[in-house]
Amino acid sequence: MTDPTTEPRRSPLHAVHEGLGASFTDFGGWLMPVRYTSDLAEHHAVRTAAGIFDISHMAEFLVTGSGAGAFLDFALAGRISTMKVGKAKYSLVLAEDGGIVDDVIVYRRGDEDFLVISNAGNRAAVAAAFDAVDVPDTAVEDITDAVSLIAVQGPNARAILEQTAGIEGVDPDLADLGYYAWTAGTFQGSHLFIARTGYTGEDGFELMIPNGHAAALWQAVTDAGASHGLVPAGLAARDTLRLEAGMPLYGHELGRDLAPAQAGLGRVVASDKEAFVGKDGLAGRDLTDAPVLVALVAEGRRAGRAGYEVYDGDTRVGEITSGALSPTLGHPVAMAFVHPSASAEGTALTIDVRGTRIPATVTSLPFYRRQK
């Protein structure tokens, strides 16, 4: 949790955002751009061309040594030791009782070298979870304060990075890089980590670079993107983009009191592993009547928002976790936790939107899927 008495941290790119006229918000203990021009314009740019995001608030951990694979197999819900070098994998940090501490992406950089990226607000919780795991010949280093992360997302993202001055030595080429994979290169002589991952539902890349080169990289990408429709995009657009793509947000669709299966993430858990943090807790949970995550679509223009109640007839069956009028689809979409009896696809429900019941139908995720 973020301490409300603590001054929010500033990204290494904060001055860049001020120069672009960004509006800011406190997010995960960081003062980050929420928008530069308009939420809709930034959202549509990512769907049709490209957007550039500062995601330096994310936390980064290096896990190295001959025991690193075994360490992560025990610390995370997934099976990490079998990953191939050059690949990425989505996983979860669980508490002993099986609740979700955080969701993370793991990149295998070498036989004994892994990068774990977690959410900003959960940096301390993930660090504590890793500190509680004792596997010999393993070192964990929190490098969050040393590096910046820049995301370039959208159908023109690859072309933009291929034309960015100063990026050199990328091997394999971006055109040959698969989804959920990474490559490396240099930018102005500094090491550059390039991952083909993202949080928007579009093709795109995430760039990790030492803080001292972040502003120059942002500017170089911006210059290359000028003819490709690239715009700076903030957290508001990022939220509607990830919602359309059906991607969960910690504190909304994921939380300490939720088991992975409730959020539709049971597949992430390698339950056949001999041991991992949370295994016994998950086995002891009775999820028979536990709320489950569903997708809801509605007509009109009035959207359910986080905290709005969901009904089956006159019976309250759950509440919205994230919702918006979809900029891409033109109708309201939402994710909600509801009683299992109301979770079947096609079920007709209603959302209480400020005292008015809005009809909604359970559907499948994602709401939006890009054309490949």
Summary of the structure (lengths in Angstrom):
residues: 372
radius of gyration: 20.7
end to end distance: 38.1
largest distance: 63.8
contacts: 1285
relative contact order: 0.15
helix: 24%
strand: 36%
